[in-house]
Amino acid sequence: MQVLALLLLFTGCKNDCVHMCQRMDRWLNECGYSWEAKFEDEGWESIDDCYDDQWEADEPTERTCSRKAKKWDRESCY
């Protein structure tokens, strides 16, 4: 699934939910957390699970993902 996200990035397709997953993944890596620990309720064990869950988001969900992505950019590890 990561290959598909990279393809979208290079082809100019925009998917705010995919970007949200990428920002979440970056935050987890920077803070030393795992997907399993932080997103147990969603059942996500990796960024691929986030992609699978968010891939076909409708327009209202995309707007929500855009807001959430910005939140993850500001999120502190502590």
Buried (B, 14 or more C-beta within 10 A) or exposed (E): BBEBBEEBBEEEEEBBBBBBBBBBBEBBEEEEBEBEEBBEEEEBEBBBBBBEBBBEBEEEEBEBBBEBBBEBEEEEEE
